Amino acid sequence: MHLEEQDKEHLIEILSRDVEVFKKHNIMDYSLLLGVTFNPDIPLKDREELMDPSSRVKEYYHDHNFINDLRLKYKNNRNVWVSSKGIFIYYFAVIDYLQAFDKWKKLENRFKTWRHGKKGIKEVSAIDPSPYAARFLNFMKKKVFLLK
């Protein structure tokens, strides 16, 4: 997903806070659910023009008042982020996070590590919450949230 730098930093910051909570509670094995849509406040006829760098329509939609009003609209929903230019709205949530790193997960980790060997350790999802969190955030930074 190609993002403006400001949007990438903000989304990673939000995810980092969530991941810290999971680490504190010894939780691992979660995923990101992500949805992206055009801003519904932008008429269909203007959406294509917004993708054109020479478009004059951009001046209106890139106005700070327009973007600030839009952000206020979603202010109380922490799982929604309005892009820095106001064109896109990102809906996201961390899901499938009900797995505690308990004795069964530790046993699963040992078995899978033995089965896959050291080279296959990246494939093992049942790992301690701290390295799981680091791996999750690193994947988001390098493979999911890319800069334009």
N, C-alpha and C positions, 0 to 999 in steps of 0.2 A: 504494500500500500504506500503510495508516494505522497509525502506530506511536506508542508512547509516546516522549517526547522522549529519555529515557535510551537507549532501543533505537536510535533514529535516530542519535544521536551515536556510539554504539559501532559500528554498522555502517559509517558514513561513515569513522570512524577506521581500521577494518580495510581498507576499500577504498582509502583514501588511502595507506596503507603499500604496498599492492600496486602502485598506480599509480606511486609513487615508484620502485619497482624497474623498472617498464617504462620510465619516462623515462630512468633511468640507462643502460638497455640499448638505447635508441633504438627502442623498440617502440611501435606504435600499432595502431589498428583492432581493438579488443577489445570484448567484450560481457559482460554480467552474466547468469548463469544463477541463478535464484532459485526456491526451493521453500519453501512454508510449510505446516506441518501442526500439528494440535493435539498437545499433549504426549501421547504414548502412555501415560504413567503416570497420566493422568486417565481414569477410567472414562467410557464413552460417556454414561451416565445423568447425569453431573455436568457435561458439556461445555455443554449448553444452559443449564443453571442458571447457569454462570459468566458468561454473557453478560447475565444479569439483574442490574442494579445493586443490587437489594434482597436478593439471594441470600445466605444464611448459609453456603453451601458455600465462598464466596470466602475466608472467614476461614482455612480449612484450607490452601487452595492458595496463598494469599498469605503464608503463614508463611515467614519467612526460612530456616528449616532445610530446608523442602521445596525451595525454590528453590536454595539452596546445594548440597544433595545432587544435585539435577538438573544443575546446572552442573558439578559434579565428574564426573558421568557422561560428559559431553561434553568435558571439559577438554583432552584431547589431540587433538581434532579442530578445527583452526582454521577450518574451513568450516562450523561449526555454531554458532549463537548461540541461547541460551534467552532468551525475552522476559523483561523485567524483572518481570513478574507470574507467570512460569512456565507460562502457558497455551499459548503457541505456541513452536514450534521452527522457526528459519529455517535453511535449508540454502542456501549460496550459493558461487559460484565465478566467477572471471573466466575467460572462455573465448575461443577464437579469437585468441590473442595471438601468433601466429607471424609477424606481419608487421613486418619491420624497415623503418624509414623510409630506404630506400636510394635509389640514383639512379633506379630505376624508379618508386618511389612519388613521388619528387620530380617526375618527368616527368608522372606521372598527375595530381598536384596541379596543375601548371601547365596541363595540358590541360583538366581539369575546371573550373578557375577561369576560364580563357578562355571555355570553352563556356557556363558558367552565369552568368558575370559576377559582379560584387561582391555582388549581392543573393542569389545562389545559393550563396555560399561556405559557408553553414551545412550544405548538403547534401553537401559534399565530405568524404569520410572519410579520404582520403589527405592528412593534414596532419602537420606537425611534431609529435613526441611531447608536447612541453610544452603547446601549446594543445589538443591532443587530450585530454590528461589533465584539463585544466581544464574542458573542455566535458563530458567524461564525468562528472566529479564534480558539476558544476553540474546536469546532467540528473538524476543520482541524488538530489541534495538537493531539487530543485524539482518533479520530475515522478514519481519512483518512491517515495521514502521521505517520506511526508507525515505531519504530526502529526495525532493524533486530535483 
